[in-house]
Amino acid sequence: MHPALLYYWYRTPLLRPVIGLAAGILFQWYKPLPIFFIAAVAGLALWLLLYWAAVPLRRWVTALSLLSSGLLFFAAGSWRCIKADVRHHPQWLGATIENNFNVNTGDRTKAAITWEYVLDEASAEKKQSLSLVATVLAQYQNTLRTPCYGKILMVLAKDKQAALLRAGDTLRSARLPLAITPPANPGQRNWQQVQLMKGITHRLFLKTGDYHIMPDTTSFIVQRALVVLQKKILCILQRYIPDTAAAALTQALLIGYRQDLDPALSRSYSNTGTIHIIAISGMHLALIGGLLSWGLRPLDRWRLLKQVTQLLVLGILWLFSLLAGGAPSLLRATLLFSSVAFGEIMHRRGNSLNTLMAAAFLLLCYDPFWLWDLGFQLSFAAVAGILLVGRYLARKLSHTKIWWHAPGQLIAISIAAQLFTTPLSLFHFHQFPGAFFCWGIYSPFLFRTLC
């Protein structure tokens, strides 16, 4: 193995669990394994690890220990993929519908059936409808309540009743959810699989009078508070920015609210390779964290207050992450900032690349289907490129002139990030943003000016 690869292999121990976990997730999705086989692999790997721990250290023992740990994380990834797949839940909505309806003839059972839903998030407003995601709570057959589990895409006709809905509200409807169908044309994007990875397997369109809102409950308190806070921020921005286009751009830049953004403007950012400007990511968190740290710097003279201020900054960053939607790229940046802050509190300094792998491991354990998320892929690829190649390019582009230092750093970071994200851009979008070099230098200054 190349010495540079060996260096990063041994300096980044969390890279091996991430590789094993990702391999298990991918294998289980494309070539499903039975649960008893996964349990047998995990048991064998654990037994081998315990056995090699009692054997005197040799080179071949180390190699076999790495293989055993890889098998253990492979089994963990496969098991986590099974648990995250909503179709394996014993109370899955699809299985409940099959039990109550004859799939072959479409005959309905005689008992009257009503479905109960709870809204997961705020609705996305369109011209004539409201679209949102809802979780199925239960099925009612007359007075018999059967718990259900699953998510649906719900589309409501725009009216006064739908406008009052918010996250956490409970609805009841007698209309049957329909399964999302796979694509009919070859080469078409498989939206059924995309929604399945989000836990969504059915869809439902409700017109006025097809549903009624249940009495208020105390569920989803955090989501409701975030939605209320987001609406207050949007109202303030719209009040003080009369231009609709400018207000929509400001909403996207500050809190990641892109529903009012002009689609043509989004395509322009995408074509120039600067879509990350309006996608909340690490740059936004760095600016917010830097501004907060600068404002609280006078308190750093006292050791206890310094630790309190760091925890306060972390709390604000996590609140901002949840307010902006909690996308994988945003959570990645928040986890990295959190690890750095805790390291400063404990007076420890870690390896940046190893911290990046720790963030990837935690996110994949939370939701293994984020491995297919484009934001997850581009975010980790860009940061890995900056950590692996950015410093080398910065040294090569360094100059004795002071005025060249900042532009040289920006050029090195832009090239390093683009080197690692270009294969993903070509695979997903089949295009290469040729203007990334100029925009990669200009966009940070533009963003600082706008903020």
Secondary structure, 3 states (H helix, E strand, C coil): CCHHHHHHHHHCCCHHHHHHHHHHHHHHHHCCCCHHHHHHHHHHHHHHHHHHHCCCCCHHHHHHHHHHHHHHHHHHHHHHHHHHCHHHCCCEHHHHHHHHECCCCCCECCCCEEEEEEECCCCEECCCEEEEEEEEEEEEECCEEEECECEEEEEEECCHHHHCCCCCCEEEECCCCEECCCCCCCCCCCHHHHHHCCCEEEEEEECCCCEEECCCCCCCHHHHHHHHHHHHHHHHHHHHCCCHHHHHHHHHHHHCCCCCCCHHHHHHHHHCCCHHHCCCCHHHHHHHHHHHHHHCHHHHHCHHHHHHHHHHHHHHHHHHHHHCCCCHHHHHHHHHHHHHHHHHHCCCCCCHHHHHHHHHHHHHHHCHHHHHCHHHHHHHHHHHHHHHHHHHHHHHCCCCCHHHHHHHHHHHHHHHHHHHHHHHHHHHHCCCCCCHHHHHHHHHHHHHHHC
